[in-house]
Amino acid sequence: MASSAEYLNGLFGLAGQTAVVIGGGGALGLCLGTGLGKAGAKIVVADCRKAQCDEAVARLKAEGIEAIGIEVNVTDKQSLRALRDEAIAWGGKVDMLVNCAGINAGTSFLDVDPEVWDKIMAVNLKGTMLSCQVFIEKMLTSGGGSILNIGSVNSDKPLSRVFAYAASKAGVVNLTANIAQEFAEKGIRCNAICPGFFPAEQNRRLLDEKRVENIMRGTPMRRYGDPNELVAAAILLLSKNAGSYITGAAFYVDGGFTCSWF
Ligand SMILES: NC(=O)c1ccc[n+]([C@@H]2O[C@H](COP(=O)([O-])OP(=O)(O)OC[C@H]3O[C@@H](n4cnc5c(N)ncnc54)[C@H](O)[C@@H]3O)[C@@H](O)[C@H]2O)c1
């Protein structure tokens, strides 16, 4: 009989696989890249900010993880193709793709600026779609793959002051289900994690006293998430063995936010 370590490694181990983490220089992306790397994967950190990319690669390497950094702009298909081709040249193929780039901005509804709306939609929704398109093109001929998109608790529920962000994240969950259905028979799975509240650069400026109070009231666990608490869900959904029959899921990691009522 296999030891429990061998059994768990057979289910969740990612050795011999390459993951591209777009937005990998951000708070959640770095944490997910580190977790996938510790589970055995080689990691391509991709981000539009070179300094963050380099810093993330250095941190992964310090953990003993094989990693490279590549600059990318998710709103540009050519830039994504260049990322994909460089990632394949380095890793042999791309087994896993994590779409973790995202931006946000908060205003009252009547102050929503159409240009800001377009920018948020371009990065969060169109960027996720383009990235899936570009990587699936190659996954179709390289034995399949697994994609993890990042939704949000407001993929499902409204939150105040983040209208474009919410619409983009609802779109990401919808896109995820459509891709899952379209490519299931081709060996490509596509799932989403919908995180609750994990303070990071993009949302910290929205967190005034009133909002924090509302978040804590709405979160049954009465605390923020720690980015490390997303890692196990990501490994489950991305893993060929543990996640083999899971596709099209929107997996909420939110301290109970979406199940709370009063
Ligand atoms: N932090 C949270 O509480 C939370 C909750 C729900 C969902 N999310 C989502 O998780 C993802 C990661 O967010 P985070 O909290 O780590 O934020 P973050 O700002 O730390 O990271 C986002 C990363 O995306 C990169 N990025 C932005 N535009 C890009 C572009 N055009 N091309 C390539 N990269 C680009 C940024 O440089 C940054 O490194 C986002 O999609 C976000 O919407 C975050």
The ligand as an SDF file (V2000), in Angstrom:
LIG
                    3D

 44 48  0  0  0  0  0  0  0  0999 V2000
   -7.7640   40.6900   -3.2230 N   0  0  0  0  0  0  0  0  0  0  0  0
   -9.0610   40.3530   -3.1600 C   0  0  0  0  0  0  0  0  0  0  0  0
   -9.7100   40.4870   -2.1140 O   0  0  0  0  0  0  0  0  0  0  0  0
   -9.7420   39.7780   -4.3670 C   0  0  0  0  0  0  0  0  0  0  0  0
  -11.0450   39.3080   -4.1980 C   0  0  0  0  0  0  0  0  0  0  0  0
  -11.7000   38.7540   -5.2880 C   0  0  0  0  0  0  0  0  0  0  0  0
  -11.0540   38.6840   -6.4970 C   0  0  0  0  0  0  0  0  0  0  0  0
   -9.8010   39.1580   -6.6320 N   0  0  0  0  0  0  0  0  0  0  0  0
   -9.1720   39.0380   -7.9470 C   0  0  0  0  0  0  0  0  0  0  0  0
   -7.9620   38.3240   -7.8280 O   0  0  0  0  0  0  0  0  0  0  0  0
   -7.0730   38.7260   -8.8560 C   0  0  0  0  0  0  0  0  0  0  0  0
   -5.7470   39.1350   -8.2190 C   0  0  0  0  0  0  0  0  0  0  0  0
   -5.9680   40.2920   -7.4330 O   0  0  0  0  0  0  0  0  0  0  0  0
   -4.9850   40.7780   -6.2860 P   0  0  0  0  0  0  0  0  0  0  0  0
   -5.8210   41.0280   -5.1060 O   0  0  0  0  0  0  0  0  0  0  0  0
   -3.8080   39.8750   -6.1860 O   0  0  0  0  0  0  0  0  0  0  0  0
   -4.5740   42.2040   -6.8720 O   0  0  0  0  0  0  0  0  0  0  0  0
   -3.1580   42.7850   -7.2730 P   0  0  0  0  0  0  0  0  0  0  0  0
   -3.4150   44.1650   -7.7380 O   0  0  0  0  0  0  0  0  0  0  0  0
   -2.1850   42.5630   -6.1790 O   0  0  0  0  0  0  0  0  0  0  0  0
   -2.7310   41.8690   -8.5200 O   0  0  0  0  0  0  0  0  0  0  0  0
   -3.2400   42.0180   -9.8200 C   0  0  0  0  0  0  0  0  0  0  0  0
   -2.0680   41.8830  -10.7760 C   0  0  0  0  0  0  0  0  0  0  0  0
   -2.5770   41.9970  -12.1140 O   0  0  0  0  0  0  0  0  0  0  0  0
   -1.6020   42.6960  -12.8510 C   0  0  0  0  0  0  0  0  0  0  0  0
   -2.2210   43.3090  -14.0400 N   0  0  0  0  0  0  0  0  0  0  0  0
   -3.0750   44.3570  -14.0730 C   0  0  0  0  0  0  0  0  0  0  0  0
   -3.3770   44.6750  -15.3460 N   0  0  0  0  0  0  0  0  0  0  0  0
   -2.6920   43.8100  -16.1320 C   0  0  0  0  0  0  0  0  0  0  0  0
   -2.5740   43.6450  -17.5380 C   0  0  0  0  0  0  0  0  0  0  0  0
   -3.2140   44.4520  -18.4070 N   0  0  0  0  0  0  0  0  0  0  0  0
   -1.7990   42.6550  -18.0100 N   0  0  0  0  0  0  0  0  0  0  0  0
   -1.1220   41.8520  -17.1490 C   0  0  0  0  0  0  0  0  0  0  0  0
   -1.1820   41.9600  -15.8040 N   0  0  0  0  0  0  0  0  0  0  0  0
   -1.9550   42.9350  -15.3040 C   0  0  0  0  0  0  0  0  0  0  0  0
   -1.0660   43.7400  -11.9040 C   0  0  0  0  0  0  0  0  0  0  0  0
    0.1910   44.2430  -12.3190 O   0  0  0  0  0  0  0  0  0  0  0  0
   -1.0120   42.9720  -10.6060 C   0  0  0  0  0  0  0  0  0  0  0  0
    0.2700   42.4010  -10.3650 O   0  0  0  0  0  0  0  0  0  0  0  0
   -7.7720   39.8590   -9.6080 C   0  0  0  0  0  0  0  0  0  0  0  0
   -8.4560   39.3370  -10.7250 O   0  0  0  0  0  0  0  0  0  0  0  0
   -8.7880   40.3460   -8.5940 C   0  0  0  0  0  0  0  0  0  0  0  0
   -9.8710   40.9790   -9.2050 O   0  0  0  0  0  0  0  0  0  0  0  0
   -9.1130   39.7120   -5.5980 C   0  0  0  0  0  0  0  0  0  0  0  0
  1  2  1  0
  2  3  2  0
  2  4  1  0
  4  5  1  0
  4 44  2  0
  5  6  2  0
  6  7  1  0
  7  8  2  0
  8  9  1  0
  8 44  1  0
  9 10  1  0
  9 42  1  0
 10 11  1  0
 11 12  1  0
 11 40  1  0
 12 13  1  0
 13 14  1  0
 14 15  2  0
 14 16  1  0
 14 17  1  0
 17 18  1  0
 18 19  2  0
 18 20  1  0
 18 21  1  0
 21 22  1  0
 22 23  1  0
 23 24  1  0
 23 38  1  0
 24 25  1  0
 25 26  1  0
 25 36  1  0
 26 27  1  0
 26 35  1  0
 27 28  2  0
 28 29  1  0
 29 30  1  0
 29 35  2  0
 30 31  1  0
 30 32  2  0
 32 33  1  0
 33 34  2  0
 34 35  1  0
 36 37  1  0
 36 38  1  0
 38 39  1  0
 40 41  1  0
 40 42  1  0
 42 43  1  0
M  CHG  2   8   1  16  -1
M  END
$$$$
